[in-house]
Amino acid sequence: MSGQEVLELLRNLSEHWDEIGGRSAEKLEENYPDVSVDTVKCTNKEIWIANVPLSRIRAWVNRVRESLIAALESVGVDVPDDMGSMIGGDDALSWPADRHRYRLWMIPLVEMRDWPTDEIPTEVGALISERFARLRARDVTD
């Protein structure tokens, strides 16, 4: 898919937002000077991420998924439905009111009495505060 490298570089930057500079930032600036970290544009018909139309990304992802399923099925692997539940009988329940678990993502159900109630250690709280401060410093709307 064209534009794949740009999307990977932007993903790296968003995933490692607390690291200023770095290989991906340098490569993006050097090879794609017209693309900025905040390059998301939209109209009433399309959304572009770094000049790559979202419709192209979705079509590419669907082709990749179909190819993977075909490859797995060709060697005899049964590929489950994405929304099929891993919990017996869950598929018979109405959705979404009674269903809580799906094959590729799960909502953990933890009773309130089982919630952790220990205080965060001071050093961990300080690290979390520092990360949020860095994030807020980068947020132009804050």
LUMVEX-164887 format. One record per residue: x negated, y negated, z of N, C-alpha, C in turn; residue in three letters; residue number from 1. Coordinates in Angstrom, 3 decimals, always signed. Example, Ala and Ser with C-alpha at 12.3 -4.5 7.8 and 13.67 -1.06 7.14 Angstrom:
<recs>
+----------+----------+----------+----------+----------+----------+----------+----------+----------+--------+-----+
:     n.px :     n.py :     n.pz :    ca.px :    ca.py :    ca.pz :     c.px :     c.py :     c.pz : residu : num :
+----------+----------+----------+----------+----------+----------+----------+----------+----------+--------+-----+
:  -13.190 :   +5.690 :   +7.800 :  -12.300 :   +4.500 :   +7.800 :  -13.200 :   +3.300 :   +7.800 :    ALA :   1 :
:  -12.850 :   +2.250 :   +7.080 :  -13.670 :   +1.060 :   +7.140 :  -12.900 :   -0.030 :   +7.870 :    SER :   2 :
+----------+----------+----------+----------+----------+----------+----------+----------+----------+--------+-----+
</recs>
This chain:
<recs>
+----------+----------+----------+----------+----------+----------+----------+----------+----------+--------+-----+
:     n.px :     n.py :     n.pz :    ca.px :    ca.py :    ca.pz :     c.px :     c.py :     c.pz : residu : num :
+----------+----------+----------+----------+----------+----------+----------+----------+----------+--------+-----+
:   -0.846 :   +1.175 :   +0.000 :   +0.000 :   +0.000 :   +0.000 :   -0.889 :   -1.234 :   +0.000 :    MET :   1 :
:   -0.633 :   -2.156 :   -0.883 :   -1.435 :   -3.373 :   -0.903 :   -1.136 :   -4.199 :   +0.346 :    SER :   2 :
:   -2.134 :   -4.887 :   +0.824 :   -1.983 :   -5.690 :   +2.035 :   -2.189 :   -4.916 :   +3.312 :    GLY :   3 :
:   -2.506 :   -3.647 :   +3.191 :   -2.636 :   -2.797 :   +4.373 :   -3.772 :   -3.262 :   +5.281 :    GLN :   4 :
:   -4.907 :   -3.684 :   +4.692 :   -6.036 :   -4.115 :   +5.515 :   -5.675 :   -5.364 :   +6.321 :    GLU :   5 :
:   -4.960 :   -6.299 :   +5.704 :   -4.555 :   -7.514 :   +6.405 :   -3.678 :   -7.167 :   +7.604 :    VAL :   6 :
:   -2.729 :   -6.256 :   +7.399 :   -1.844 :   -5.858 :   +8.493 :   -2.619 :   -5.172 :   +9.608 :    LEU :   7 :
:   -3.605 :   -4.357 :   +9.248 :   -4.418 :   -3.697 :  +10.271 :   -5.213 :   -4.726 :  +11.075 :    GLU :   8 :
:   -5.786 :   -5.701 :  +10.401 :   -6.539 :   -6.738 :  +11.114 :   -5.635 :   -7.541 :  +12.047 :    LEU :   9 :
:   -4.441 :   -7.886 :  +11.576 :   -3.490 :   -8.613 :  +12.424 :   -3.052 :   -7.763 :  +13.610 :    LEU :  10 :
:   -2.860 :   -6.457 :  +13.377 :   -2.507 :   -5.561 :  +14.477 :   -3.616 :   -5.528 :  +15.504 :    ARG :  11 :
:   -4.862 :   -5.433 :  +15.051 :   -5.993 :   -5.434 :  +15.977 :   -6.011 :   -6.707 :  +16.821 :    ASN :  12 :
:   -5.770 :   -7.838 :  +16.170 :   -5.778 :   -9.103 :  +16.903 :   -4.652 :   -9.180 :  +17.922 :    LEU :  13 :
:   -3.470 :   -8.694 :  +17.549 :   -2.350 :   -8.758 :  +18.487 :   -2.516 :   -7.763 :  +19.624 :    SER :  14 :
:   -3.128 :   -6.623 :  +19.335 :   -3.324 :   -5.618 :  +20.382 :   -4.400 :   -6.053 :  +21.368 :    GLU :  15 :
:   -5.413 :   -6.741 :  +20.873 :   -6.519 :   -7.190 :  +21.729 :   -6.477 :   -8.714 :  +21.846 :    HIS :  16 :
:   -5.311 :   -9.230 :  +22.199 :   -5.086 :  -10.676 :  +22.256 :   -6.004 :  -11.382 :  +23.243 :    TRP :  17 :
:   -6.484 :  -10.661 :  +24.261 :   -7.309 :  -11.295 :  +25.285 :   -8.784 :  -11.385 :  +24.891 :    ASP :  18 :
:   -9.155 :  -10.807 :  +23.750 :  -10.531 :  -10.873 :  +23.269 :  -10.616 :  -11.934 :  +22.175 :    GLU :  19 :
:  -11.303 :  -13.005 :  +22.459 :  -11.439 :  -14.088 :  +21.494 :  -12.564 :  -13.742 :  +20.516 :    ILE :  20 :
:  -12.337 :  -13.983 :  +19.225 :  -13.340 :  -13.627 :  +18.209 :  -13.280 :  -12.148 :  +17.929 :    GLY :  21 :
:  -14.400 :  -11.554 :  +17.623 :  -14.439 :  -10.123 :  +17.375 :  -14.445 :   -9.799 :  +15.895 :    GLY :  22 :
:  -14.674 :   -8.521 :  +15.576 :  -14.809 :   -8.065 :  +14.201 :  -13.586 :   -8.366 :  +13.349 :    ARG :  23 :
:  -12.408 :   -8.070 :  +13.877 :  -11.189 :   -8.261 :  +13.082 :  -10.926 :   -9.737 :  +12.812 :    SER :  24 :
:  -11.140 :  -10.581 :  +13.815 :  -10.930 :  -12.024 :  +13.630 :  -11.897 :  -12.578 :  +12.591 :    ALA :  25 :
:  -13.152 :  -12.149 :  +12.672 :  -14.150 :  -12.614 :  +11.708 :  -13.821 :  -12.141 :  +10.297 :    GLU :  26 :
:  -13.442 :  -10.879 :  +10.171 :  -13.133 :  -10.318 :   +8.852 :  -11.901 :  -10.989 :   +8.247 :    LYS :  27 :
:  -10.897 :  -11.250 :   +9.088 :   -9.687 :  -11.916 :   +8.605 :  -10.020 :  -13.318 :   +8.118 :    LEU :  28 :
:  -10.820 :  -14.037 :   +8.890 :  -11.191 :  -15.402 :   +8.514 :  -12.048 :  -15.424 :   +7.250 :    GLU :  29 :
:  -12.962 :  -14.461 :   +7.141 :  -13.880 :  -14.416 :   +6.002 :  -13.198 :  -13.954 :   +4.713 :    GLU :  30 :
:  -12.426 :  -12.874 :   +4.795 :  -11.851 :  -12.273 :   +3.591 :  -10.453 :  -12.773 :   +3.239 :    ASN :  31 :
:   -9.724 :  -13.297 :   +4.215 :   -8.343 :  -13.734 :   +3.988 :   -8.115 :  -15.101 :   +4.628 :    TYR :  32 :
:   -8.751 :  -16.142 :   +4.117 :   -8.651 :  -17.458 :   +4.756 :   -7.239 :  -18.053 :   +4.734 :    PRO :  33 :
:   -6.379 :  -17.590 :   +3.821 :   -5.019 :  -18.115 :   +3.735 :   -4.069 :  -17.464 :   +4.742 :    ASP :  34 :
:   -4.554 :  -16.448 :   +5.468 :   -3.708 :  -15.738 :   +6.428 :   -4.088 :  -16.166 :   +7.840 :    VAL :  35 :
:   -3.114 :  -16.611 :   +8.594 :   -3.368 :  -16.942 :   +9.993 :   -2.654 :  -15.929 :  +10.875 :    SER :  36 :
:   -2.993 :  -15.925 :  +12.146 :   -2.394 :  -14.977 :  +13.091 :   -0.884 :  -15.157 :  +13.147 :    VAL :  37 :
:   -0.430 :  -16.363 :  +12.954 :   +1.003 :  -16.655 :  +13.054 :   +1.689 :  -16.652 :  +11.690 :    ASP :  38 :
:   +1.174 :  -15.900 :  +10.721 :   +1.711 :  -15.906 :   +9.374 :   +2.900 :  -14.962 :   +9.256 :    THR :  39 :
:   +4.048 :  -15.442 :   +9.678 :   +5.298 :  -14.722 :   +9.467 :   +6.247 :  -15.726 :   +8.831 :    VAL :  40 :
:   +6.729 :  -15.397 :   +7.653 :   +7.641 :  -16.290 :   +6.941 :   +8.924 :  -15.525 :   +6.653 :    LYS :  41 :
:  +10.008 :  -16.237 :   +6.554 :  +11.251 :  -15.551 :   +6.219 :  +12.197 :  -16.466 :   +5.456 :    CYS :  42 :
:  +13.034 :  -15.812 :   +4.665 :  +14.163 :  -16.473 :   +4.015 :  +15.379 :  -15.643 :   +4.377 :    THR :  43 :
:  +16.506 :  -15.958 :   +3.774 :  +17.699 :  -15.149 :   +4.063 :  +17.650 :  -13.799 :   +3.346 :    ASN :  44 :
:  +16.619 :  -13.557 :   +2.510 :  +16.530 :  -12.303 :   +1.764 :  +15.294 :  -11.468 :   +2.090 :    LYS :  45 :
:  +14.268 :  -12.043 :   +2.704 :  +13.018 :  -11.306 :   +2.922 :  +12.245 :  -11.886 :   +4.097 :    GLU :  46 :
:  +11.419 :  -11.030 :   +4.681 :  +10.482 :  -11.428 :   +5.730 :   +9.099 :  -11.030 :   +5.244 :    ILE :  47 :
:   +8.129 :  -11.930 :   +5.382 :   +6.751 :  -11.640 :   +5.005 :   +5.875 :  -11.685 :   +6.242 :    TRP :  48 :
:   +5.018 :  -10.699 :   +6.367 :   +4.004 :  -10.685 :   +7.411 :   +2.675 :  -10.760 :   +6.674 :    ILE :  49 :
:   +1.983 :  -11.877 :   +6.848 :   +0.699 :  -12.083 :   +6.162 :   +0.826 :  -11.864 :   +4.665 :    ALA :  50 :
:   +1.818 :  -12.455 :   +4.057 :   +2.067 :  -12.384 :   +2.614 :   +2.417 :  -10.987 :   +2.110 :    ASN :  51 :
:   +2.741 :  -10.061 :   +3.004 :   +3.189 :   -8.725 :   +2.617 :   +4.677 :   -8.634 :   +2.952 :    VAL :  52 :
:   +5.533 :   -8.409 :   +1.947 :   +6.970 :   -8.337 :   +2.226 :   +7.315 :   -7.157 :   +3.138 :    PRO :  53 :
:   +8.165 :   -7.399 :   +4.105 :   +8.581 :   -6.344 :   +5.022 :   +9.283 :   -5.211 :   +4.283 :    LEU :  54 :
:   +9.987 :   -5.532 :   +3.211 :  +10.649 :   -4.478 :   +2.435 :   +9.619 :   -3.513 :   +1.840 :    SER :  55 :
:   +8.451 :   -4.019 :   +1.440 :   +7.397 :   -3.150 :   +0.913 :   +6.841 :   -2.261 :   +2.025 :    ARG :  56 :
:   +6.670 :   -2.823 :   +3.205 :   +6.174 :   -2.038 :   +4.346 :   +7.162 :   -0.925 :   +4.676 :    ILE :  57 :
:   +8.445 :   -1.262 :   +4.730 :   +9.468 :   -0.252 :   +5.043 :   +9.512 :   +0.842 :   +3.984 :    ARG :  58 :
:   +9.426 :   +0.467 :   +2.723 :   +9.446 :   +1.464 :   +1.650 :   +8.222 :   +2.366 :   +1.749 :    ALA :  59 :
:   +7.064 :   +1.786 :   +2.040 :   +5.832 :   +2.569 :   +2.178 :   +5.924 :   +3.534 :   +3.352 :    TRP :  60 :
:   +6.429 :   +3.050 :   +4.484 :   +6.574 :   +3.911 :   +5.659 :   +7.522 :   +5.071 :   +5.356 :    VAL :  61 :
:   +8.615 :   +4.798 :   +4.659 :   +9.551 :   +5.875 :   +4.295 :   +8.895 :   +6.899 :   +3.371 :    ASN :  62 :
:   +8.090 :   +6.425 :   +2.397 :   +7.401 :   +7.371 :   +1.500 :   +6.394 :   +8.218 :   +2.276 :    ARG :  63 :
:   +5.674 :   +7.603 :   +3.206 :   +4.709 :   +8.350 :   +4.022 :   +5.442 :   +9.402 :   +4.842 :    VAL :  64 :
:   +6.548 :   +9.025 :   +5.466 :   +7.328 :   +9.959 :   +6.288 :   +7.835 :  +11.129 :   +5.448 :    ARG :  65 :
:   +8.409 :  +10.831 :   +4.295 :   +8.911 :  +11.889 :   +3.419 :   +7.787 :  +12.831 :   +2.984 :    GLU :  66 :
:   +6.615 :  +12.277 :   +2.687 :   +5.472 :  +13.101 :   +2.287 :   +5.022 :  +14.003 :   +3.431 :    SER :  67 :
:   +4.980 :  +13.459 :   +4.646 :   +4.588 :  +14.269 :   +5.802 :   +5.583 :  +15.398 :   +6.055 :    LEU :  68 :
:   +6.862 :  +15.088 :   +5.982 :   +7.887 :  +16.119 :   +6.190 :   +7.767 :  +17.202 :   +5.124 :    ILE :  69 :
:   +7.604 :  +16.798 :   +3.853 :   +7.476 :  +17.776 :   +2.767 :   +6.248 :  +18.659 :   +2.976 :    ALA :  70 :
:   +5.136 :  +18.055 :   +3.394 :   +3.906 :  +18.823 :   +3.614 :   +4.090 :  +19.816 :   +4.754 :    ALA :  71 :
:   +4.702 :  +19.379 :   +5.841 :   +4.919 :  +20.285 :   +6.979 :   +5.869 :  +21.424 :   +6.611 :    LEU :  72 :
:   +6.970 :  +21.081 :   +5.930 :   +7.935 :  +22.110 :   +5.559 :   +7.353 :  +23.094 :   +4.546 :    GLU :  73 :
:   +6.418 :  +22.628 :   +3.708 :   +5.819 :  +23.523 :   +2.707 :   +4.951 :  +24.608 :   +3.332 :    SER :  74 :
:   +4.500 :  +24.372 :   +4.576 :   +3.710 :  +25.397 :   +5.268 :   +4.518 :  +26.072 :   +6.370 :    VAL :  75 :
:   +5.843 :  +25.881 :   +6.320 :   +6.725 :  +26.604 :   +7.227 :   +6.979 :  +25.969 :   +8.577 :    GLY :  76 :
:   +6.622 :  +24.710 :   +8.743 :   +6.880 :  +24.029 :  +10.014 :   +8.278 :  +23.434 :   +9.976 :    VAL :  77 :
:   +9.080 :  +23.714 :  +10.997 :  +10.425 :  +23.152 :  +11.098 :  +10.312 :  +21.749 :  +11.670 :    ASP :  78 :
:  +10.682 :  +20.740 :  +10.887 :  +10.579 :  +19.348 :  +11.316 :  +11.906 :  +18.930 :  +11.930 :    VAL :  79 :
:  +11.910 :  +18.614 :  +13.230 :  +13.161 :  +18.241 :  +13.890 :  +13.647 :  +16.857 :  +13.473 :    PRO :  80 :
:  +14.929 :  +16.636 :  +13.629 :  +15.533 :  +15.336 :  +13.361 :  +15.011 :  +14.339 :  +14.391 :    ASP :  81 :
:  +14.688 :  +13.123 :  +13.944 :  +14.154 :  +12.101 :  +14.850 :  +15.052 :  +11.835 :  +16.049 :    ASP :  82 :
:  +16.345 :  +11.847 :  +15.813 :  +17.265 :  +11.508 :  +16.890 :  +17.777 :  +12.734 :  +17.631 :    MET :  83 :
:  +17.305 :  +13.919 :  +17.253 :  +17.702 :  +15.129 :  +17.944 :  +17.145 :  +15.135 :  +19.357 :    GLY :  84 :
:  +17.927 :  +15.571 :  +20.302 :  +17.509 :  +15.547 :  +21.700 :  +16.692 :  +16.761 :  +22.063 :    SER :  85 :
:  +15.801 :  +16.589 :  +23.003 :  +15.015 :  +17.699 :  +23.545 :  +15.752 :  +18.333 :  +24.722 :    MET :  86 :
:  +16.848 :  +17.718 :  +25.153 :  +17.607 :  +18.177 :  +26.308 :  +18.793 :  +19.003 :  +25.815 :    ILE :  87 :
:  +18.901 :  +20.230 :  +26.278 :  +19.982 :  +21.101 :  +25.855 :  +21.351 :  +20.496 :  +26.115 :    GLY :  88 :
:  +22.210 :  +20.496 :  +25.104 :  +23.571 :  +19.980 :  +25.241 :  +23.696 :  +18.480 :  +25.074 :    GLY :  89 :
:  +22.585 :  +17.768 :  +25.054 :  +22.627 :  +16.315 :  +24.952 :  +23.183 :  +15.855 :  +23.608 :    ASP :  90 :
:  +22.921 :  +16.621 :  +22.540 :  +23.400 :  +16.233 :  +21.211 :  +24.921 :  +16.225 :  +21.123 :    ASP :  91 :
:  +25.603 :  +16.956 :  +22.008 :  +27.068 :  +17.014 :  +21.969 :  +27.705 :  +15.808 :  +22.660 :    ALA :  92 :
:  +26.914 :  +15.021 :  +23.390 :  +27.464 :  +13.877 :  +24.123 :  +27.653 :  +12.684 :  +23.203 :    LEU :  93 :
:  +28.558 :  +11.786 :  +23.605 :  +28.786 :  +10.586 :  +22.797 :  +27.563 :   +9.685 :  +22.875 :    SER :  94 :
:  +27.391 :   +8.892 :  +21.827 :  +26.232 :   +8.010 :  +21.780 :  +26.702 :   +6.576 :  +21.726 :    TRP :  95 :
:  +26.094 :   +5.660 :  +22.442 :  +24.963 :   +5.812 :  +23.347 :  +25.365 :   +5.975 :  +24.802 :    PRO :  96 :
:  +26.641 :   +5.892 :  +25.090 :  +27.080 :   +5.823 :  +26.490 :  +26.528 :   +6.937 :  +27.371 :    ALA :  97 :
:  +26.570 :   +8.176 :  +26.928 :  +26.173 :   +9.289 :  +27.782 :  +24.810 :   +9.886 :  +27.453 :    ASP :  98 :
:  +24.299 :   +9.583 :  +26.272 :  +23.009 :  +10.165 :  +25.881 :  +21.879 :   +9.286 :  +26.386 :    ARG :  99 :
:  +20.869 :   +9.905 :  +26.925 :  +19.738 :   +9.148 :  +27.454 :  +18.409 :   +9.544 :  +26.843 :    HIS : 100 :
:  +18.319 :  +10.703 :  +26.249 :  +17.020 :  +11.185 :  +25.794 :  +17.085 :  +11.563 :  +24.310 :    ARG : 101 :
:  +16.042 :  +11.187 :  +23.608 :  +15.923 :  +11.513 :  +22.192 :  +14.561 :  +12.132 :  +21.959 :    TYR : 102 :
:  +14.381 :  +12.781 :  +20.835 :  +13.158 :  +13.536 :  +20.577 :  +11.906 :  +12.661 :  +20.592 :    ARG : 103 :
:  +11.898 :  +11.561 :  +19.878 :  +10.657 :  +10.802 :  +19.734 :  +10.512 :   +9.672 :  +20.742 :    LEU : 104 :
:  +11.509 :   +9.420 :  +21.539 :  +11.369 :   +8.454 :  +22.624 :  +12.308 :   +8.859 :  +23.727 :    TRP : 105 :
:  +11.910 :   +8.558 :  +24.934 :  +12.736 :   +8.960 :  +26.071 :  +12.857 :   +7.788 :  +27.044 :    MET : 106 :
:  +14.021 :   +7.636 :  +27.598 :  +14.225 :   +6.665 :  +28.658 :  +14.124 :   +7.445 :  +29.964 :    ILE : 107 :
:  +13.075 :   +7.220 :  +30.740 :  +12.966 :   +7.990 :  +31.978 :  +14.078 :   +7.596 :  +32.943 :    PRO : 108 :
:  +14.712 :   +8.569 :  +33.502 :  +15.772 :   +8.349 :  +34.462 :  +15.202 :   +8.609 :  +35.850 :    LEU : 109 :
:  +14.959 :   +7.555 :  +36.614 :  +14.378 :   +7.669 :  +37.948 :  +15.370 :   +7.071 :  +38.940 :    VAL : 110 :
:  +15.774 :   +7.870 :  +39.887 :  +16.699 :   +7.388 :  +40.904 :  +16.041 :   +6.259 :  +41.696 :    GLU : 111 :
:  +16.822 :   +5.286 :  +42.124 :  +16.275 :   +4.140 :  +42.826 :  +15.493 :   +4.559 :  +44.076 :    MET : 112 :
:  +15.953 :   +5.592 :  +44.753 :  +15.252 :   +6.025 :  +45.964 :  +13.845 :   +6.535 :  +45.648 :    ARG : 113 :
:  +13.599 :   +6.913 :  +44.364 :  +12.288 :   +7.415 :  +43.959 :  +11.377 :   +6.334 :  +43.374 :    ASP : 114 :
:  +11.876 :   +5.096 :  +43.284 :  +11.053 :   +4.024 :  +42.741 :   +9.882 :   +3.757 :  +43.667 :    TRP : 115 :
:   +8.690 :   +3.483 :  +43.107 :   +7.554 :   +3.161 :  +43.977 :   +7.795 :   +1.834 :  +44.686 :    PRO : 116 :
:   +7.447 :   +1.778 :  +45.943 :   +7.667 :   +0.549 :  +46.719 :   +6.380 :   +0.023 :  +47.336 :    THR : 117 :
:   +5.245 :   +0.623 :  +46.980 :   +3.974 :   +0.141 :  +47.513 :   +3.658 :   -1.227 :  +46.922 :    ASP : 118 :
:   +2.990 :   -2.050 :  +47.695 :   +2.553 :   -3.354 :  +47.209 :   +1.410 :   -3.161 :  +46.213 :    GLU : 119 :
:   +1.330 :   -4.055 :  +45.230 :   +0.218 :   -4.017 :  +44.290 :   -1.042 :   -4.443 :  +45.034 :    ILE : 120 :
:   -2.142 :   -3.713 :  +44.875 :   -3.395 :   -4.143 :  +45.513 :   -3.776 :   -5.543 :  +45.040 :    PRO : 121 :
:   -4.358 :   -6.314 :  +45.902 :   -4.696 :   -7.712 :  +45.611 :   -5.517 :   -7.857 :  +44.336 :    THR : 122 :
:   -6.511 :   -6.976 :  +44.169 :   -7.373 :   -7.092 :  +42.981 :   -6.599 :   -6.799 :  +41.698 :    GLU : 123 :
:   -5.630 :   -5.891 :  +41.749 :   -4.812 :   -5.598 :  +40.570 :   -3.894 :   -6.778 :  +40.280 :    VAL : 124 :
:   -3.311 :   -7.353 :  +41.329 :   -2.458 :   -8.533 :  +41.147 :   -3.224 :   -9.682 :  +40.523 :    GLY : 125 :
:   -4.480 :   -9.848 :  +40.933 :   -5.307 :  -10.915 :  +40.372 :   -5.582 :  -10.673 :  +38.887 :    ALA : 126 :
:   -5.856 :   -9.420 :  +38.526 :   -6.091 :   -9.088 :  +37.116 :   -4.847 :   -9.351 :  +36.271 :    LEU : 127 :
:   -3.692 :   -8.952 :  +36.786 :   -2.430 :   -9.175 :  +36.059 :   -2.182 :  -10.670 :  +35.891 :    ILE : 128 :
:   -2.399 :  -11.439 :  +36.953 :   -2.213 :  -12.891 :  +36.875 :   -3.140 :  -13.515 :  +35.848 :    SER : 129 :
:   -4.379 :  -13.043 :  +35.808 :   -5.349 :  -13.566 :  +34.844 :   -4.922 :  -13.249 :  +33.411 :    GLU : 130 :
:   -4.458 :  -12.039 :  +33.168 :   -3.997 :  -11.662 :  +31.820 :   -2.809 :  -12.529 :  +31.384 :    ARG : 131 :
:   -1.846 :  -12.719 :  +32.296 :   -0.699 :  -13.558 :  +31.949 :   -1.110 :  -14.999 :  +31.705 :    PHE : 132 :
:   -2.081 :  -15.491 :  +32.466 :   -2.567 :  -16.856 :  +32.257 :   -3.191 :  -16.996 :  +30.871 :    ALA : 133 :
:   -3.966 :  -15.985 :  +30.442 :   -4.563 :  -16.015 :  +29.097 :   -3.484 :  -15.969 :  +28.026 :    ARG : 134 :
:   -2.498 :  -15.130 :  +28.224 :   -1.401 :  -15.012 :  +27.265 :   -0.648 :  -16.332 :  +27.158 :    LEU : 135 :
:   -0.351 :  -16.934 :  +28.291 :   +0.385 :  -18.200 :  +28.278 :   -0.438 :  -19.305 :  +27.649 :    ARG : 136 :
:   -1.759 :  -19.267 :  +27.829 :   -2.624 :  -20.290 :  +27.227 :   -2.576 :  -20.224 :  +25.699 :    ALA : 137 :
:   -2.355 :  -19.035 :  +25.156 :   -2.291 :  -18.866 :  +23.705 :   -0.909 :  -19.135 :  +23.136 :    ARG : 138 :
:   +0.108 :  -19.225 :  +23.983 :   +1.487 :  -19.405 :  +23.534 :   +1.748 :  -20.881 :  +23.292 :    ASP : 139 :
:   +1.950 :  -21.236 :  +22.043 :   +2.129 :  -22.652 :  +21.691 :   +3.461 :  -23.208 :  +22.191 :    VAL : 140 :
:   +4.416 :  -22.357 :  +22.482 :   +5.726 :  -22.837 :  +22.948 :   +5.792 :  -22.978 :  +24.446 :    THR : 141 :
:   +4.758 :  -22.559 :  +25.144 :   +4.776 :  -22.601 :  +26.616 :   +4.205 :  -23.907 :  +27.123 :    ASP : 142 :
+----------+----------+----------+----------+----------+----------+----------+----------+----------+--------+-----+
</recs>
